[in-house]
């Protein structure tokens, strides 16, 4: 869902409520609309008691920044597009959030390998890749195999409404699905060894 010129993005709630966010120029990035963002956080939060968030296809950084505003300790932003990375840096600087964030300008697969080497663990993961390049099921598998998910982590996948994601990928099971026009959000919950009694 592309924003029209002049359509503002902002932080919806929390410490930075109402603060504006810059958008990535051009039509290569599809930012999450405020309506969808608010709905996502109502489903998974709305507020958090610490923890780390991973915004794997960061774009403007809006989802990771929203998580920080609502109580996440730290967020890692990943995007291969130099323009997107520049905007993420600009938005974090405007909110003075540089100390609670890390930015990787590499593709998602390389980022996951780098994060796994550091043995980082995330309580929240946002997967919002370009619709034409989505490999959400595969990325869910990699996140688990790499040990990047905390117990009871929630993974938010934003995708084309015509795409139906698997009910379960390893120990990740669908908790909620919601549609907003041509956009759908599937929320997975991670329970390590969920099927072991």
C-alpha positions as CSV (number, residue, x, y, z in Angstrom):
1,X,0.0,0.0,0.0
2,X,1.8,3.2,-1.2
3,X,1.3,6.4,0.6
4,X,0.3,9.4,-1.4
5,X,2.6,12.4,-1.4
6,X,2.0,14.5,1.7
7,X,0.5,11.6,3.7
8,X,2.2,11.8,7.0
9,X,3.6,8.9,9.0
10,X,3.9,9.1,12.8
11,X,4.6,7.1,15.9
12,X,1.1,5.9,17.1
13,X,1.6,5.4,20.9
14,X,4.1,5.2,23.7
15,X,6.9,7.6,24.7
16,X,7.1,9.1,21.2
17,X,3.4,9.2,20.4
18,X,2.6,11.7,17.6
19,X,6.2,12.2,16.5
20,X,6.5,12.4,12.7
21,X,8.6,9.8,10.7
22,X,10.2,10.5,7.4
23,X,9.3,8.2,4.4
24,X,11.7,6.6,1.9
25,X,11.5,8.6,-1.3
26,X,10.1,6.9,-4.4
27,X,7.8,3.9,-4.8
28,X,10.3,1.2,-4.0
29,X,9.3,1.0,-0.3
30,X,5.8,0.2,0.9
31,X,5.5,1.6,4.4
32,X,3.0,0.1,6.8
33,X,0.0,2.4,7.1
34,X,-0.8,3.9,10.5
35,X,-4.1,2.0,10.6
36,X,-2.3,-1.4,10.0
37,X,0.5,-0.5,12.5
38,X,-2.0,0.4,15.2
39,X,-3.9,-2.9,14.6
40,X,-0.6,-4.9,14.7
41,X,0.4,-3.5,18.1
42,X,-3.1,-3.9,19.6
43,X,-2.8,-7.6,18.7
44,X,0.8,-8.2,20.0
45,X,1.1,-5.6,22.8
46,X,0.1,-2.9,23.0
47,X,3.1,-2.2,25.3
48,X,6.2,-4.2,26.1
49,X,8.3,-4.8,29.2
50,X,11.8,-4.6,27.6
51,X,13.2,-7.2,25.2
52,X,14.7,-6.9,21.7
53,X,12.9,-6.3,18.4
54,X,14.1,-7.2,14.9
55,X,12.8,-5.1,12.0
56,X,14.1,-7.3,9.2
57,X,12.9,-5.3,6.2
58,X,13.0,-1.9,7.9
59,X,12.0,0.5,5.2
60,X,11.4,3.7,7.2
61,X,12.0,1.8,10.5
62,X,8.4,2.5,11.5
63,X,7.6,-0.9,13.1
64,X,10.9,-1.1,15.1
65,X,10.5,2.5,16.2
66,X,7.0,1.8,17.3
67,X,8.2,-1.1,19.4
68,X,10.9,1.1,21.0
69,X,8.3,3.7,21.8
70,X,6.1,1.1,23.4
71,X,8.8,-0.3,25.7
72,X,11.2,-2.5,23.8
73,X,14.7,-2.1,25.1
74,X,16.5,-2.3,21.8
75,X,15.7,-2.7,18.1
76,X,17.8,-4.0,15.2
77,X,16.9,-2.6,11.8
78,X,17.9,-4.3,8.6
79,X,17.5,-3.1,5.0
80,X,19.6,-3.6,1.8
81,X,18.4,-0.3,0.3
82,X,20.8,2.6,1.0
83,X,17.9,5.1,0.8
84,X,15.9,3.2,3.4
85,X,18.9,2.9,5.7
86,X,19.5,6.6,5.4
87,X,15.8,7.3,6.4
88,X,16.0,4.9,9.3
89,X,19.1,6.7,10.6
90,X,17.3,10.0,10.1
91,X,14.2,8.9,12.0
92,X,16.2,7.4,14.9
93,X,18.3,10.5,15.2
94,X,15.2,12.7,15.3
95,X,13.9,10.7,18.2
96,X,17.3,10.4,19.8
97,X,17.1,6.6,19.7
98,X,20.5,5.8,18.3
99,X,21.6,4.4,21.6
100,X,18.8,1.8,21.6
101,X,19.2,0.7,18.0
102,X,21.5,-1.0,15.5
103,X,21.3,-0.8,11.7
104,X,22.5,-3.3,9.2
105,X,22.7,-2.3,5.5
106,X,22.8,-5.9,4.1
107,X,20.2,-8.3,2.8
108,X,18.0,-10.3,5.2
109,X,19.8,-13.7,4.8
110,X,23.2,-12.2,5.6
111,X,21.8,-10.2,8.5
112,X,20.3,-13.3,10.1
113,X,23.7,-15.1,9.9
114,X,25.5,-12.1,11.4
115,X,22.9,-11.9,14.3
116,X,23.1,-15.6,14.9
117,X,26.9,-15.4,15.3
118,X,26.3,-12.8,18.0
119,X,23.8,-15.1,19.7
120,X,21.2,-12.4,19.9
121,X,17.7,-13.3,20.9
122,X,14.5,-11.4,19.9
123,X,11.1,-11.1,21.6
124,X,9.6,-9.4,18.6
125,X,10.3,-9.9,14.9
126,X,8.8,-7.9,12.0
127,X,8.8,-9.5,8.5
128,X,7.6,-7.0,5.9
129,X,9.5,-7.9,2.7
130,X,8.6,-6.6,-0.7
131,X,5.6,-8.6,-1.8
132,X,7.4,-9.9,-4.9
133,X,10.4,-11.2,-2.9
134,X,8.6,-12.8,0.1
135,X,10.1,-15.9,1.6
136,X,8.4,-15.7,5.0
137,X,8.1,-19.4,5.7
138,X,11.8,-20.0,4.9
139,X,12.8,-17.0,7.1
140,X,10.7,-18.4,9.9
141,X,12.6,-21.6,9.6
142,X,16.0,-19.8,9.6
143,X,15.1,-17.7,12.6
144,X,14.4,-20.8,14.6
145,X,17.4,-22.8,13.4
146,X,19.6,-19.9,14.1
147,X,18.4,-19.6,17.7
148,X,17.3,-16.0,17.3
149,X,13.8,-16.4,18.8
150,X,13.2,-16.1,22.5
151,X,10.7,-18.4,24.2
152,X,7.2,-17.0,23.4
153,X,8.6,-14.6,20.7
154,X,6.0,-13.2,18.4
155,X,6.6,-12.8,14.7
156,X,4.6,-10.3,12.6
157,X,4.5,-11.1,8.9
158,X,2.9,-8.5,6.6
159,X,2.1,-9.8,3.1
160,X,-0.2,-9.7,0.2
161,X,-3.8,-10.5,1.2
162,X,-3.9,-13.2,-1.5
163,X,-1.1,-15.1,0.1
164,X,-2.0,-17.8,2.7
165,X,1.0,-18.6,5.0
166,X,1.4,-22.0,6.6
167,X,-0.5,-22.6,9.9
168,X,2.8,-23.9,11.4
169,X,6.4,-23.6,10.5
170,X,8.5,-25.6,13.0
171,X,7.6,-24.4,16.4
172,X,6.0,-21.2,15.1
173,X,2.2,-21.4,14.9
174,X,-0.3,-18.8,13.6
175,X,-2.0,-16.9,16.4
176,X,-3.9,-14.2,14.5
177,X,-4.6,-13.2,10.9
178,X,-6.1,-9.9,9.8
179,X,-6.7,-8.3,6.4
180,X,-6.7,-4.6,5.5
181,X,-7.6,-4.3,1.8
182,X,-4.7,-5.7,-0.2
183,X,-2.5,-6.2,2.9
184,X,-2.7,-9.0,5.4
185,X,-0.9,-9.5,8.7
186,X,-0.2,-13.0,10.0
187,X,1.1,-13.2,13.6
188,X,3.0,-16.3,14.7
189,X,3.8,-17.3,18.2
190,X,7.0,-19.3,18.9
191,X,7.0,-22.0,21.5
192,X,10.2,-24.0,21.5
193,X,9.5,-27.7,21.3
194,X,5.8,-26.9,21.4
195,X,4.7,-30.4,20.4
196,X,6.9,-32.2,23.0
197,X,4.9,-33.3,26.0
